[in-house]
Amino acid sequence: MNLYIPKILRIPIYTIFSEIYKVRRQDMIHPLSYYQTFNKFFTRQIKPRKIEHGMISPADSKILSISKVTKNECLLVKRVTYQIGQFLTGIKGYEMEFKKKQESSNLWSCIFYLAPGDYHRYHCPVDFIAKSRLHIPGKLAPVKESSLRQGLYEGNERVVLEGEWEQGLMYIIFIGATNVGSMKVNFDSDLATNTNTYHKSGYRNYSNLTVTAPYSSCEKGVHIKKGQEIGRFEMGSTVVVIFESTSIEWSAKAQQKVYFGQSVASY
């Protein structure tokens, strides 16, 4: 991924890759010849996009599922579920007891899969206060739709941001996969993924964390505005958003291709 590519080879290599994986080249800021490595190409920045109303897609991706969270199990794709307690904590058999803001609200899960050709940075779907981060080391098994099986999400390496939005609790989870050697959170320099070991920076409380613009910090945690970049994958993978809502109305649906900035629901 970080192997230097001579300038003379960049245009033919990236052109072939772009055609195979349907890269949106009209979004790119720089020409193909600018990217010295595949990693720089995958994590490329893009031109500013319109941020639409309501909850937006955090990434260019395909929605694998939209489902209500019932008890400790949630739909991943047809006939495949994941155990939400283990997924969010890394503790096998753990059953979550969610502290909802309102008892009448529902819990939802929405899963966004990033293909190799997609823009690889992820953004905030709503105004969000990140209270803490949990890094759960694990495998880097493939997460493309044809590879999904029972227990895969619970076993793969992932980063869990726990916090709140205007309607209650919210978790934003980034899942590692084959060829994804690193997941980054822009304001959290202590985060070190793909180390294959549990280490002291696995959990971090974000209360009054020192951050720089465009982020802001408070006693509760780090405030991330809707549409702001959170971080990036160093190849394609998956973003899961689990949240509480009293009034969500989905405009997107499972198996739909969506793009960062596009509205997926109103509330």
C-alpha positions in Angstrom: 0.0 0.0 0.0 2.9 2.4 0.7 5.1 1.2 -2.1 6.3 4.2 -4.2 4.9 4.2 -7.7 7.0 6.0 -10.4 5.2 8.9 -11.9 5.2 7.4 -15.4 3.2 4.4 -14.1 0.6 6.2 -12.0 -1.8 7.3 -14.7 -2.1 3.8 -16.3 -2.3 2.0 -13.0 -4.8 4.3 -11.4 -6.9 4.5 -14.6 -7.3 0.7 -14.8 -8.1 0.6 -11.0 -10.6 3.4 -11.4 -12.4 1.7 -14.3 -12.6 -1.6 -12.5 -13.9 -0.2 -9.2 -15.9 2.8 -10.6 -13.9 5.5 -8.8 -15.7 8.9 -9.0 -12.8 10.8 -10.6 -14.8 14.0 -11.0 -14.6 14.4 -7.2 -10.8 14.3 -7.0 -8.8 17.4 -6.2 -5.6 16.3 -7.8 -4.7 14.5 -11.0 -3.9 10.8 -10.9 -0.2 11.5 -11.4 -0.2 13.2 -8.0 -0.6 10.1 -5.8 2.8 8.5 -5.0 1.4 5.4 -3.4 -1.9 3.4 -3.4 -2.4 4.5 0.2 -2.4 8.2 -0.8 -4.8 7.4 -3.6 -7.2 5.5 -1.4 -7.2 8.2 1.3 -7.5 11.0 -1.2 -9.4 14.2 -0.3 -12.2 15.3 -2.5 -13.9 18.5 -3.6 -16.4 20.0 -1.1 -19.9 18.4 -1.3 -23.3 19.7 -0.4 -24.5 18.5 3.0 -28.2 17.6 2.7 -30.9 17.7 5.4 -31.4 15.2 8.2 -29.0 12.4 8.9 -26.4 12.0 6.1 -24.3 9.1 4.9 -21.0 9.1 6.7 -19.2 7.8 3.6 -19.4 6.8 0.0 -20.8 3.3 0.5 -23.5 0.7 0.0 -26.1 0.4 2.8 -26.1 -3.3 3.8 -28.9 -3.1 6.3 -31.2 -0.7 8.2 -32.8 -2.4 11.2 -34.2 -1.9 14.7 -32.1 -3.2 17.5 -34.0 -5.8 19.5 -32.5 -7.3 22.6 -28.9 -8.3 21.9 -29.1 -9.2 18.3 -29.2 -7.1 15.1 -29.5 -7.8 11.4 -26.3 -7.6 9.4 -27.6 -8.9 6.0 -30.2 -11.5 5.2 -30.0 -14.6 7.4 -26.9 -13.1 9.2 -27.0 -11.2 12.5 -24.4 -9.8 14.9 -24.4 -9.8 18.7 -24.5 -6.2 19.6 -23.1 -6.5 23.1 -19.9 -8.3 22.0 -19.6 -6.1 19.0 -19.6 -2.9 21.1 -17.4 -4.1 23.9 -15.3 -7.0 22.7 -16.6 -9.2 25.6 -18.0 -12.5 24.4 -21.6 -13.0 25.5 -22.0 -9.5 26.9 -25.5 -8.1 26.8 -25.8 -4.4 26.5 -28.1 -2.4 28.7 -28.6 0.8 26.8 -29.4 3.9 28.8 -31.8 5.6 26.4 -32.7 9.3 26.7 -36.4 8.4 26.3 -38.0 5.0 27.0 -40.3 5.4 24.0 -37.5 5.8 21.5 -36.2 3.0 19.3 -32.7 1.9 18.7 -31.5 1.6 15.1 -28.5 0.1 13.3 -27.4 1.2 9.8 -24.4 -0.5 8.1 -22.4 1.3 5.4 -20.0 -0.8 3.4 -17.1 0.9 1.5 -15.9 -0.8 -1.6 -12.2 -0.5 -2.8 -13.1 2.3 -5.2 -14.9 4.4 -2.8 -13.7 7.6 -1.1 -12.1 6.3 2.1 -12.7 9.0 4.6 -15.6 8.9 7.0 -17.6 11.9 8.3 -20.1 12.6 11.0 -23.8 11.8 10.0 -25.2 14.3 12.5 -24.0 16.8 15.1 -22.4 14.4 17.6 -20.5 14.5 20.9 -17.9 11.7 21.1 -17.6 10.8 24.8 -15.1 7.9 24.5 -13.2 5.6 22.2 -12.7 1.9 22.5 -10.3 0.1 20.2 -11.0 -3.6 20.0 -8.1 -5.6 18.4 -9.1 -8.6 16.3 -8.9 -10.3 12.9 -8.8 -8.5 9.5 -11.2 -10.8 7.7 -12.9 -9.6 4.5 -16.2 -7.8 5.0 -17.5 -7.6 1.5 -21.1 -8.8 1.3 -20.3 -12.2 -0.2 -17.9 -13.0 2.8 -20.3 -12.0 5.6 -21.0 -14.8 8.1 -22.1 -15.2 11.7 -19.5 -13.9 14.1 -17.5 -11.9 11.6 -18.3 -8.4 12.9 -17.7 -9.5 16.5 -14.3 -11.0 15.6 -12.8 -8.2 13.4 -10.7 -5.3 14.7 -12.8 -2.2 15.2 -12.9 1.3 16.8 -16.0 2.3 18.7 -16.9 5.9 19.3 -19.5 6.2 22.0 -21.5 9.4 22.5 -24.7 11.3 22.0 -26.7 13.3 19.6 -29.8 15.4 20.0 -32.2 12.5 20.3 -30.1 10.3 22.6 -27.3 7.8 22.6 -25.2 7.1 19.5 -22.3 4.7 18.6 -20.2 5.1 15.4 -18.1 2.1 14.7 -15.3 1.6 12.2 -14.5 -2.0 11.2 -11.2 -3.2 9.9 -10.9 -5.7 7.1 -8.5 -7.4 4.7 -5.9 -4.9 3.5 -7.1 -2.3 6.0 -3.9 -1.9 7.9 -5.0 1.2 9.8 -8.1 3.2 10.9 -7.6 6.8 11.9 -9.5 9.3 14.1 -8.2 12.7 13.3 -8.4 14.2 16.8 -7.1 11.1 18.6 -3.3 10.7 18.1 -3.1 7.9 20.7 -5.2 5.5 18.6 -3.0 2.7 17.2 -4.8 0.0 15.2 -3.5 -3.2 13.6 -1.0 -3.9 16.4 -2.4 -7.4 17.1 -2.2 -6.8 20.9 -4.3 -5.2 23.6 -2.5 -2.1 24.7 -3.0 0.8 27.1 -4.6 3.1 24.6 -7.5 0.7 23.9 -9.9 2.9 25.8 -9.8 6.7 26.0 -12.2 9.1 27.7 -12.7 12.2 25.5 -13.8 14.5 28.3 -12.0 17.9 28.0 -9.7 16.4 25.4 -7.3 18.9 23.9 -8.2 19.2 20.2 -7.6 21.7 17.4 -10.0 23.2 14.9 -12.4 22.3 13.3 -13.2 20.2 16.4 -14.1 21.6 19.8 -14.0 20.0 23.3 -16.2 20.2 26.3 -16.7 18.3 29.6 -18.8 15.7 27.9 -16.3 15.0 25.1 -15.4 16.1 21.5 -18.1 17.9 19.5 -18.1 16.9 15.8 -20.4 18.8 13.5 -22.5 17.1 10.9 -20.5 16.5 7.8 -17.1 17.0 9.5 -14.4 14.5 8.7 -13.8 12.0 11.6 -11.0 10.0 10.0 -10.2 7.4 7.4 -9.6 3.8 6.4 -6.5 3.0 4.5 -8.6 0.8 2.2 -12.3 0.0 2.0 -14.2 -1.3 5.0 -17.4 -0.7 7.0 -19.0 2.0 9.2 -21.9 1.1 11.5 -24.1 3.7 13.2 -26.2 2.6 16.2 -28.4 5.2 17.6 -31.5 6.1 19.5 -34.4 8.1 17.9 -38.0 8.9 18.5 -38.8 10.2 15.1 -36.4 8.8 12.4 -37.9 8.4 8.9 -35.6 6.6 6.4 -35.4 7.9 2.9 -32.6 5.4 2.0 -33.0 1.6 2.0 -30.8 -1.5 2.2 -28.7 -2.3 -0.9 -28.7 1.3 -2.0 -25.6 3.1 -3.1 -25.1 6.4 -1.2 -22.5 9.1 -1.0 -21.1 11.2 1.8 -23.3 14.2 2.3 -26.4 12.6 0.9 -29.5 12.5 3.2 -30.4 9.0 4.3 -33.1 9.9 6.9 -35.1 12.8 8.4 -35.9 13.2 12.1 
